[in-house]
Amino acid sequence: MSMQGQPLLVTSLIDHAAREHASREIVSRWADGSVTRSTWGEVGKDARRFAAAMTKLGIAKGDRIATLAMNHGHHLVSWYGSAGLGGVLHTVNPRLFDEQLVYIINHAADRVLLFDAMFLPIVERLRDQLPTVEHFILFDAPAQGDYKSYRELIGAEDGRFQWVDLDERDPVGLCYTSGTTGNPKGVLYEHRSNVIHAITEIQPDVFDMSNRSVVLPIVPMFHANSWGIPFAAATVGAKLVFSASNDAQVLCDLIHNEGVTHSAGVPTVWIAMFAHMDKTGIGYGKLARVIIGGSACPRAMIERFMKDDIEVAHAWGMTETSPIGTMGKRPWNWDAMSFDEKVDNVAKQGCPPFGVELRIVDDEDQILPRDGETSGRLQIRGPWIIQRYYRADEDAADEDGWFDTGDVALIHPDGVMQITDRAKDVIKSGGEWISSIELENAALGAPGVQEAAAVGVYHPKWDERPVLLVVKKPGADVSEASITAYLGDKIAKWWLPDEVIFVDALPHTATGKLLKRQLREDYKDYRLKSLAAA
Ligand code: AMP
């Protein structure tokens, strides 16, 4: 062996940040409005305290530690502390509805649940259905009843905990993603995949992060690891600014007060932020780079950022891809491009960084040309792309590593990928999934409904909202109100269709399945009545 082979560990990220960037700040703006400051040095020490406290509670290598929490410094400490004791940090999305929360916590067999006080009602409601959880710990409030306190637990430790022995292929994180139907599926991240992803993410043509960067991850830590930002920031010692609230005023104030240079989030958050900026005249401060992902960034939003001289770029990816799959980058001839050409470029989803490969295939799995015209199912492979879902019996990728994303795309000759449609039957509203199939199945139970199809239609704030197309049973007395009332206690409130449209018939494939592609096409330009009224 001619070179050293230190394993690529998440603990090496925090050790590096704590040693080399000890005084660089980590700022938390809490739900109660208070702001606290820590540093990479303190996070490193607190992570060791956390690992020691968990070990005293009997938590050991391989155990799952769940969090139900917004973005803040304690949450960050739990990520690194859990990694150091060999734990698997499972970020639970509090926006899932009760059955899904119960399912994923039981499926992961989480032994600990750390949560923010604002999620106490969820914990109270569900705790009897979570038999594997032995310790409930409040992140941001004193102990109460049998709920322990994070601050008290780590306050009792001295920070001298030695990280356990780890292999770079050991699991370190777990995030569930809700699919088209059935139960959510777990994506189990490894130390190695997280570290390679972090090193990739800081690159100039990816997030472009350095020691001088001040990064506000608006994307929650329970969404694909906040797109990996808390790991990437550690490699360069970027300052992190966390907010437990996504209120536009809070975010705009933080951007100003903390000198934020980079932000990352779904497009939805910027609608309210633009409105706030227009109302108050507050500008962008030092903000230079806005990364938009999770859904396509509307063209008008891209134009506004560009006119305001803010560098805006698309990130495309999935929970299954850690999540960076492609990133919008400025090509070498950017300066020679017209404004419209630049907008065209930014509106596409971008190029894969080194490590990731993309291809598009047709329905027979034949590889399609990268001609910028032919679209097909987008497939991806690389060292931070999923091999197999957590506790699944089969691989999610084929024998060559190709994972089918469920997105439909074309690839331009210059390597730029452009999403054109979705093969998976889901609606993405404000960055969260709504399963069309589950919505349809629920609607089929409503009296008088013969057939139902849910399609996502454009909404300026939420990107997509569901519309339910219904064929009535002959002679049935059924109305939009009766269907909505029926669905009221069957699905989460934010899943309720914005409109129910009665149709005479729905299109089908030869095998009798709903022809969703055609319905999506037919309703592509549909304007919701609620918007017409606004
Ligand atoms: P999730 O696993 O929840 O992060 O969702 C991943 C999916 O979100 C992708 O498969 C796409 O359908 C969609 N998506 C993510 N980023 C983008 C983007 N930049 N443009 C369009 N769709 C996106």
Residues whose N, C-alpha, C, O or C-beta is under 5 A from the ligand:
A	BS01	AMP	T177 I292 G293 G294 S295 A296 H314 A315 W316 G317 M318 T319 E320 T405 D407 I419 G431
